[in-house]
Amino acid sequence: MKYVDATVEEVNEALLQSAKAFQLYGKRSLKERANFLYAVAEEMKNISSELLSIAQKETHLDEARLKVELNRTLFQLTSYADACAEGTWLDLRIDTGDKARNSPKPDLRKMLVPLGPVVVFGASNFPFAYSTAGGDTACALAAGCSVIIKAHPAHAGTSERVAAAVQKTAKKQGLPEGIFLHLHGAGFEVGKALIQHPLTKAVGFTGSFEGGKALFDLAAQRNEPIPVFAEMGSVNPVFLLPQKLANETGKLASMLAASITQSVGQFCTNPGILVGVKSKVLDEFKEFLGEQIKQTSPTSMLHPGIAKSFQKNRAKAIEEGAVVVATNEADVEEDESIPTLAEVPAEQFLQNTLLHKEVFGPYSLLVECATKEEMLEVAKAIEGQLTCTLMATDEEANKNSELIDALKEKCGRFVFNGVPTGVEVALSMQHGGPYPATTDSRFTAVGADGIKRFARPLCFQNWNNDLLPDELKNENPLGLWRTVNNVLSKDPVNAD
């Protein structure tokens, strides 16, 4: 089915409805917001067979892969609902006043409050978890914001069906009309109109660097700039130290082959760069890894646009000097991947930043260093990443503190002797990193801490107790954790 792009007039109407709904929804209690997210998860679970069927037809992903993603989405909705109701994310702070002090001390109480209408752009590679009712949407609704979805054209039908489920739930819950709206837009104009509309207060985006940077720039150029929380991809470098590589050559090759090719390499945490020191062991590792890459068949990617981009960027990397070590190009169709392991000397990698760029798909570049000192140069030269990985023995880790310090500065999640693919939905997860991986490394797109993206601090000074929000009242009627005069407590406040 062909979906028609929204007009500028429809975008304007959607923002007017969303802003009106926000004025009501933003005042709903934490429990009411949580109940909405629980109910959305239940409704999606009830129609899971239909959702899986639609998504499978649109994305070339098999049912097993989609089922895992859908279950993850349901878990996100319920776990973020739990966090919403629990309220720790509000960062409640109270410093009671002291009128007797020479220069009276004011009574100060601070909490996070919702920003307003949030625009969420559906991701191409995750039709459920990072799209219509995905993490950004769940976080924004938990924060008390209204949401407008810009469906990704790669899975527009899936997005349409999920949106209908959310809207049906909102109606059942008696929530204001306009709390969740859904628009189509295959071209750039719809996204541009959504970003530039004065009622839009924040943006969530998962996709390419080019797309995220374009939205970020538009938002910064507004009369009232707004935050764009864009996760823009990453090459997720893996640093292979010699002793670890010698001890577990085949095991590491198998781990990384599986990670590189999992789901046709269409994860933002795909290990796109491997870094090692030239040696006989590194040659053996390269041979083991190459054999497994050769045995990986070309497979249809999520949609023709992703396949075209992969093939273009792969060819560009080869033009820039990446030498193909192992590949499987047998009878590759237009919409298929080309599993590839390439290599380049570190000296060339350091001189050509085009080799640092992500090739989104089953592709990884082995950077071969002459010395450990050159490996450190590579670590310092790479750009901001979602993840960095260190493969090392404990002894090697203890002896390479400078390398570890360099990598810590480059990433949001630092993996030790594992692979970066697989992002656990948990409060301790950080899915974000220094630019250009994301536009704001202080926040995460996975885990309940992501709720904070769509809220801002508001301090109440010298307000009467009965006029304060329930979250900040002396008696703590909601039973929330609060930092009172620098002590974390659920106790009532004794204030004069």
C-alpha positions as CSV (number, residue, x, y, z in Angstrom):
1,M,0.0,0.0,0.0
2,K,1.2,3.5,-0.9
3,Y,1.1,6.1,1.9
4,V,0.8,9.8,1.1
5,D,3.2,12.3,2.6
6,A,1.7,14.8,5.0
7,T,1.3,18.3,3.7
8,V,2.6,21.4,5.5
9,E,-0.9,22.2,6.5
10,E,-1.3,18.7,8.1
11,V,2.0,19.1,9.9
12,N,0.8,22.4,11.4
13,E,-2.6,20.9,12.4
14,A,-0.8,18.0,14.1
15,L,1.4,20.3,16.1
16,L,-1.5,22.4,17.2
17,Q,-3.3,19.2,18.4
18,S,-0.2,17.9,20.0
19,A,0.5,21.1,21.9
20,K,-3.1,21.2,23.1
21,A,-3.0,17.6,24.3
22,F,0.3,18.2,26.1
23,Q,-1.2,20.9,28.3
24,L,-3.5,18.2,29.7
25,Y,-1.3,15.1,29.5
26,G,1.7,16.7,31.1
27,K,-0.4,17.1,34.3
28,R,-1.3,13.4,34.4
29,S,0.2,11.6,37.4
30,L,3.2,9.3,37.1
31,K,0.9,6.3,37.7
32,E,-1.5,7.4,34.9
33,R,1.3,7.7,32.4
34,A,2.7,4.3,33.4
35,N,-0.7,2.7,33.0
36,F,-0.8,4.1,29.5
37,L,2.5,2.5,28.6
38,Y,1.5,-0.8,30.2
39,A,-1.8,-0.8,28.2
40,V,0.1,0.0,24.9
41,A,2.3,-3.0,25.5
42,E,-0.7,-5.2,26.1
43,E,-2.5,-4.0,23.0
44,M,0.6,-4.6,20.8
45,K,1.0,-8.1,22.4
46,N,-2.6,-8.8,21.5
47,I,-2.0,-8.0,17.8
48,S,1.6,-9.4,17.7
49,S,0.9,-11.9,14.9
50,E,-0.5,-9.2,12.7
51,L,2.4,-6.9,13.4
52,L,5.0,-9.6,12.7
53,S,3.3,-10.5,9.4
54,I,3.2,-6.9,8.2
55,A,6.8,-6.2,9.2
56,Q,8.1,-9.4,7.6
57,K,6.6,-8.4,4.3
58,E,8.1,-4.9,4.5
59,T,11.6,-5.5,5.8
60,H,13.1,-8.9,4.6
61,L,13.7,-9.7,8.3
62,D,12.6,-13.2,9.3
63,E,9.9,-13.9,11.9
64,A,12.3,-15.0,14.6
65,R,14.4,-11.8,14.4
66,L,11.2,-9.7,14.3
67,K,9.7,-11.6,17.3
68,V,12.8,-10.9,19.4
69,E,12.6,-7.2,18.5
70,L,8.9,-7.0,19.2
71,N,9.4,-8.6,22.6
72,R,12.2,-6.1,23.3
73,T,9.8,-3.3,22.4
74,L,7.2,-4.6,24.8
75,F,9.8,-4.9,27.5
76,Q,10.9,-1.3,26.9
77,L,7.3,-0.1,27.3
78,T,6.7,-1.9,30.5
79,S,10.2,-1.3,32.1
80,Y,10.0,2.4,31.3
81,A,6.5,2.5,32.7
82,D,7.9,0.9,35.9
83,A,10.6,3.6,36.0
84,C,8.1,6.4,35.3
85,A,5.9,5.3,38.2
86,E,8.9,4.8,40.6
87,G,9.9,8.4,39.9
88,T,13.6,8.4,40.6
89,W,14.2,9.9,37.1
90,L,12.5,13.1,38.3
91,D,15.7,14.0,40.3
92,L,13.7,15.5,43.2
93,R,15.8,17.9,45.3
94,I,14.7,19.9,48.3
95,D,16.7,22.4,50.3
96,T,14.5,23.8,53.1
97,G,14.7,27.5,53.9
98,D,16.0,29.3,57.0
99,K,14.4,32.6,57.7
100,A,16.5,33.1,60.8
101,R,19.8,33.1,58.9
102,N,21.5,36.4,58.3
103,S,20.4,36.9,54.7
104,P,17.5,34.5,54.9
105,K,18.0,31.2,53.0
106,P,15.2,30.5,50.5
107,D,13.2,27.3,50.3
108,L,14.3,25.6,47.1
109,R,12.7,22.6,45.5
110,K,13.6,21.2,42.1
111,M,12.2,18.5,39.7
112,L,12.2,17.6,36.1
113,V,9.1,18.6,34.1
114,P,8.2,17.6,30.5
115,L,9.4,19.7,27.5
116,G,6.3,19.6,25.3
117,P,5.5,18.0,21.9
118,V,8.2,15.6,20.8
119,V,8.8,14.5,17.2
120,V,10.2,11.0,16.8
121,F,11.6,9.8,13.5
122,G,11.2,6.1,12.9
123,A,14.4,4.2,12.4
124,S,15.0,2.2,9.1
125,N,16.7,-0.8,10.7
126,F,14.3,-1.4,13.7
127,P,10.6,-1.4,12.7
128,F,9.6,-1.8,16.4
129,A,12.2,-1.1,19.0
130,Y,13.4,2.3,17.6
131,S,10.3,3.4,15.7
132,T,6.7,4.1,16.3
133,A,6.2,2.8,19.8
134,G,9.9,2.3,20.4
135,G,12.3,3.7,23.1
136,D,12.1,7.3,22.2
137,T,8.3,7.3,22.2
138,A,8.1,5.4,25.5
139,C,10.6,7.8,27.1
140,A,8.7,10.9,25.9
141,L,5.3,9.6,27.0
142,A,6.8,8.6,30.4
143,A,8.2,12.1,30.7
144,G,4.7,13.6,30.2
145,C,5.2,14.8,26.6
146,S,2.9,14.4,23.6
147,V,4.4,12.6,20.6
148,I,4.3,13.0,16.8
149,I,5.7,10.1,14.8
150,K,7.2,10.5,11.4
151,A,7.0,7.0,10.0
152,H,9.9,5.6,8.2
153,P,9.0,4.7,4.6
154,A,10.8,1.4,4.7
155,H,8.1,0.0,7.0
156,A,5.3,2.5,6.7
157,G,2.6,-0.2,7.0
158,T,4.1,-1.6,10.3
159,S,4.3,2.0,11.6
160,E,0.7,2.7,10.6
161,R,-0.6,-0.5,12.4
162,V,1.4,0.2,15.6
163,A,0.2,3.8,15.6
164,A,-3.4,2.6,15.4
165,A,-2.8,0.4,18.4
166,V,-1.3,3.3,20.5
167,Q,-4.2,5.6,19.5
168,K,-6.8,3.0,20.3
169,T,-5.2,2.6,23.7
170,A,-5.1,6.3,24.4
171,K,-8.8,6.6,23.6
172,K,-9.6,3.7,26.0
173,Q,-7.5,5.4,28.7
174,G,-9.4,8.6,28.3
175,L,-6.3,10.5,27.3
176,P,-6.6,13.8,25.3
177,E,-6.9,13.5,21.6
178,G,-3.7,14.4,20.0
179,I,-1.4,12.8,22.6
180,F,0.0,10.5,19.9
181,L,-0.1,11.4,16.2
182,H,1.3,9.7,13.2
183,L,2.4,11.2,9.9
184,H,4.0,9.8,6.7
185,G,6.8,11.4,4.9
186,A,9.1,9.7,2.4
187,G,10.8,13.0,1.4
188,F,12.8,15.4,3.5
189,E,10.1,18.1,3.5
190,V,7.8,16.6,6.1
191,G,10.7,16.1,8.5
192,K,11.9,19.7,7.9
193,A,8.4,21.1,8.6
194,L,8.2,19.1,11.8
195,I,11.6,20.3,13.0
196,Q,11.0,23.9,12.1
197,H,7.5,24.2,13.6
198,P,7.6,26.5,16.6
199,L,5.5,24.2,18.8
200,T,8.0,21.3,18.5
201,K,10.1,21.1,21.7
202,A,12.4,18.2,21.1
203,V,13.3,15.5,18.6
204,G,14.3,11.8,18.8
205,F,16.2,10.3,15.8
206,T,18.0,7.0,15.0
207,G,19.7,6.8,11.7
208,S,22.5,8.0,9.5
209,F,25.0,10.7,10.3
210,E,23.9,12.7,7.4
211,G,20.2,12.6,8.4
212,G,20.8,13.3,12.0
213,K,23.2,16.1,11.4
214,A,20.7,17.7,8.9
215,L,17.9,17.6,11.6
216,F,20.3,18.9,14.3
217,D,21.3,21.9,12.1
218,L,17.7,22.7,11.3
219,A,16.9,22.7,15.0
220,A,19.8,24.9,15.9
221,Q,18.9,27.5,13.2
222,R,15.4,28.0,14.6
223,N,14.5,31.3,16.4
224,E,14.0,29.0,19.5
225,P,16.6,26.2,19.1
226,I,15.5,22.8,20.4
227,P,17.4,19.7,21.4
228,V,17.8,16.9,18.8
229,F,18.7,13.6,20.4
230,A,20.2,11.9,17.4
231,E,21.9,8.5,17.4
232,M,23.8,8.6,14.2
233,G,25.7,5.4,13.9
234,S,29.2,4.2,14.8
235,V,32.0,1.9,13.7
236,N,32.4,0.5,17.2
237,P,36.2,-0.3,17.0
238,V,37.5,-3.5,18.5
239,F,41.2,-3.4,19.8
240,L,42.9,-6.8,19.8
241,L,45.9,-7.1,22.1
242,P,48.5,-9.7,21.2
243,Q,48.4,-12.1,24.1
244,K,44.6,-12.4,24.1
245,L,44.6,-12.9,20.4
246,A,47.3,-15.6,20.7
247,N,45.4,-17.4,23.4
248,E,42.0,-17.4,21.7
249,T,42.6,-16.8,18.0
250,G,39.8,-19.0,16.6
251,K,37.3,-18.1,19.4
252,L,37.7,-14.4,18.8
253,A,37.4,-14.8,15.0
254,S,34.2,-16.7,15.5
255,M,32.8,-14.2,18.0
256,L,33.5,-11.3,15.7
257,A,32.3,-13.0,12.5
258,A,29.0,-13.6,14.1
259,S,28.8,-10.0,15.4
260,I,29.8,-8.5,12.0
261,T,27.2,-10.6,10.1
262,Q,24.3,-10.8,12.6
263,S,21.1,-9.6,11.1
264,V,23.0,-8.8,7.8
265,G,25.2,-6.3,9.8
266,Q,22.3,-3.9,10.2
267,F,23.0,-2.9,13.8
268,C,24.3,0.5,14.9
269,T,26.7,-1.4,17.2
270,N,28.2,-3.5,14.4
271,P,32.0,-3.9,14.9
272,G,33.1,-2.0,11.7
273,I,36.7,-1.6,12.6
274,L,39.2,-4.1,14.1
275,V,42.6,-3.0,15.3
276,G,45.6,-5.2,15.8
277,V,49.4,-5.3,15.8
278,K,51.0,-7.0,12.8
279,S,52.2,-10.5,13.7
280,K,51.8,-14.1,12.7
281,V,49.0,-14.5,15.1
282,L,47.1,-11.5,13.6
283,D,47.6,-13.2,10.1
284,E,46.0,-16.4,11.5
285,F,43.1,-14.5,13.0
286,K,42.6,-12.7,9.7
287,E,42.5,-16.1,7.9
288,F,40.0,-17.6,10.4
289,L,37.8,-14.6,10.3
290,G,38.0,-14.3,6.5
291,E,37.0,-17.9,6.0
292,Q,33.8,-17.3,8.0
293,I,33.0,-14.2,6.1
294,K,33.4,-16.1,2.8
295,Q,30.9,-18.7,4.1
296,T,28.3,-16.0,4.8
297,S,25.9,-15.8,2.0
298,P,24.7,-12.5,0.5
299,T,21.3,-11.7,2.0
300,S,18.5,-9.2,1.3
301,M,18.9,-6.2,3.4
302,L,16.0,-4.4,5.2
303,H,15.1,-2.5,2.1
304,P,16.6,-1.5,-1.3
305,G,17.7,1.9,0.1
306,I,19.9,0.4,2.8
307,A,21.4,-2.1,0.3
308,K,22.1,0.6,-2.2
309,S,23.8,2.7,0.5
310,F,25.8,-0.3,1.7
311,Q,27.1,-1.1,-1.7
312,K,28.0,2.5,-2.4
313,N,29.8,3.0,0.9
314,R,31.6,-0.3,0.6
315,A,32.8,0.6,-2.9
316,K,33.9,4.1,-1.6
317,A,36.0,2.5,1.2
318,I,37.7,0.2,-1.4
319,E,38.4,3.2,-3.6
320,E,40.0,5.0,-0.6
321,G,42.5,2.1,-0.1
322,A,40.7,-0.6,1.9
323,V,41.9,-3.9,0.5
324,V,39.4,-6.7,0.4
325,V,40.7,-9.8,2.3
326,A,37.6,-11.9,2.2
327,T,34.2,-11.5,0.7
328,N,31.2,-13.4,-0.8
329,E,30.0,-11.7,-4.0
330,A,28.4,-14.7,-5.6
331,D,25.3,-13.7,-7.6
332,V,24.6,-10.6,-5.5
333,E,21.2,-9.2,-6.2
334,E,20.5,-5.4,-6.1
335,D,19.0,-5.5,-2.6
336,E,21.5,-7.8,-1.1
337,S,24.6,-7.4,1.2
338,I,28.1,-8.3,0.3
339,P,29.8,-9.8,3.4
340,T,33.3,-8.3,3.5
341,L,36.5,-8.2,5.5
342,A,38.9,-5.6,4.3
343,E,42.3,-4.4,5.7
344,V,44.5,-1.3,5.6
345,P,47.8,-0.4,7.2
346,A,47.4,1.9,10.2
347,E,49.6,4.5,8.6
348,Q,47.1,4.9,5.7
349,F,44.2,4.8,8.1
350,L,45.6,7.7,10.1
351,Q,46.1,9.7,7.0
352,N,42.7,9.2,5.5
353,T,39.6,9.9,7.7
354,L,37.3,8.6,5.0
355,L,38.4,5.1,6.0
356,H,37.0,5.8,9.5
357,K,33.4,6.2,8.2
358,E,30.7,3.6,8.8
359,V,29.7,1.1,6.1
360,F,26.3,0.1,7.4
361,G,26.1,-3.7,6.8
362,P,28.2,-6.8,7.1
363,Y,31.6,-5.1,6.6
364,S,34.6,-4.7,8.8
365,L,38.0,-3.1,8.3
366,L,41.1,-4.6,9.9
367,V,43.6,-1.8,10.7
368,E,47.0,-3.4,10.9
369,C,49.4,-1.5,13.2
370,A,53.2,-1.8,13.1
371,T,53.6,-1.3,16.8
372,K,51.5,-1.0,20.0
373,E,52.5,2.7,19.9
374,E,50.8,3.0,16.5
375,M,47.7,1.2,17.9
376,L,47.5,4.0,20.5
377,E,47.7,6.6,17.7
378,V,44.7,4.9,16.1
379,A,42.8,5.0,19.3
380,K,43.4,8.7,19.7
381,A,42.5,9.4,16.0
382,I,39.1,7.7,15.9
383,E,36.0,9.8,16.3
384,G,33.3,9.5,18.9
385,Q,31.6,6.1,19.1
386,L,28.7,4.3,20.7
387,T,31.0,1.6,21.8
388,C,34.7,0.6,22.0
389,T,35.8,-2.9,22.7
390,L,39.1,-4.1,24.2
391,M,40.1,-7.8,23.8
392,A,42.9,-8.3,26.3
393,T,44.1,-10.5,29.1
394,D,43.9,-9.0,32.6
395,E,47.7,-8.6,32.5
396,E,47.5,-6.7,29.2
397,A,44.7,-4.5,30.5
398,N,46.8,-3.6,33.5
399,K,49.8,-2.7,31.3
400,N,47.9,-0.6,28.7
401,S,46.3,2.1,30.9
402,E,47.1,4.8,28.3
403,L,45.2,2.9,25.6
404,I,42.3,2.3,27.9
405,D,42.2,6.0,28.9
406,A,42.2,7.0,25.2
407,L,39.3,4.7,24.4
408,K,37.2,5.8,27.4
409,E,37.2,9.3,25.9
410,K,35.8,8.0,22.6
411,C,32.8,6.0,23.6
412,G,29.6,5.7,25.7
413,R,29.9,1.9,26.3
414,F,33.3,0.2,26.8
415,V,33.2,-3.5,26.3
416,F,35.8,-5.9,27.7
417,N,36.3,-9.3,25.9
418,G,32.9,-9.3,24.3
419,V,31.2,-8.0,21.2
420,P,29.3,-4.7,21.0
421,T,26.2,-6.1,19.3
422,G,23.4,-6.7,21.7
423,V,22.2,-3.7,23.7
424,E,20.6,-4.7,27.1
425,V,17.6,-2.6,28.1
426,A,18.7,-1.7,31.6
427,L,19.1,1.3,33.8
428,S,22.9,1.0,33.7
429,M,23.1,0.8,29.9
430,Q,24.6,3.8,28.0
431,H,23.5,3.8,24.4
432,G,25.0,7.1,23.2
433,G,28.5,8.5,22.8
434,P,30.6,11.5,21.9
435,Y,29.9,13.2,18.5
436,P,29.5,12.1,15.8
437,A,28.0,9.0,17.3
438,T,25.3,11.1,18.9
439,T,24.5,14.8,19.2
440,D,24.6,14.7,23.0
441,S,26.8,12.2,24.8
442,R,25.2,13.0,28.2
443,F,22.1,11.0,27.4
444,T,21.2,7.4,26.5
445,A,18.6,6.1,23.9
446,V,18.3,2.8,25.8
447,G,17.3,2.3,29.4
448,A,15.0,4.4,31.6
449,D,17.6,7.1,32.0
450,G,16.5,8.0,28.4
451,I,13.3,9.6,29.9
452,K,15.4,12.5,31.1
453,R,16.0,13.6,27.5
454,F,12.5,14.9,27.2
455,A,12.3,16.8,30.5
456,R,14.0,19.9,32.0
457,P,14.7,21.1,35.5
458,L,12.3,23.5,37.2
459,C,13.1,25.0,40.6
460,F,10.3,26.3,42.9
461,Q,11.5,29.0,45.3
462,N,9.5,29.9,48.5
463,W,6.2,28.4,47.3
464,N,3.6,27.5,49.9
465,N,3.4,23.8,50.5
466,D,-0.2,23.4,49.2
467,L,0.7,25.1,45.9
468,L,3.6,22.8,45.2
469,P,3.4,19.7,42.9
470,D,2.7,16.5,44.9
471,E,6.3,15.4,44.1
472,L,7.7,18.2,46.2
473,K,5.3,18.6,49.0
474,N,6.5,18.3,52.6
475,E,4.4,15.2,53.3
476,N,5.7,13.3,50.2
477,P,2.2,11.9,49.3
478,L,3.6,9.9,46.4
479,G,6.2,8.2,48.5
480,L,9.1,9.1,46.2
481,W,12.8,9.1,46.8
482,R,14.0,12.7,47.2
483,T,17.3,14.3,48.2
484,V,16.3,16.5,51.2
485,N,19.1,18.8,52.5
486,N,21.6,16.5,50.8
487,V,20.2,13.3,52.3
488,L,18.3,10.7,50.1
489,S,15.0,10.0,51.8
490,K,11.4,9.1,51.5
491,D,10.5,10.7,54.8
492,P,8.3,13.8,55.1
493,V,10.0,17.1,55.2
494,N,9.9,19.1,58.5
495,A,9.8,22.7,57.3
496,D,8.8,25.9,59.0
